[in-house]
Amino acid sequence: MAQLKVTQVRSAIGSKPNQRQTLRSLGLKRIHDTVVQEDRPEIRGMVATVTHLVAVEEI
């Protein structure tokens, strides 16, 4: 199955609480943190919520 490499590139300071919670759910805690997640609709939805804070690569 395909995977997504998600990297936090901007700070969550000043963002909405649900966006901060989404970053934590993805496993991101600080800028330049990177996680590899399965390419599933749930993960795609989370990434769509915080597109302005993360960079995404398909692996």
Secondary structure by P-SEA (a helix, b strand, c coil): ccccbbbbccccccccaaaaaaaaaaccccccbbbbbcccaaaaaaaaacccccccccc
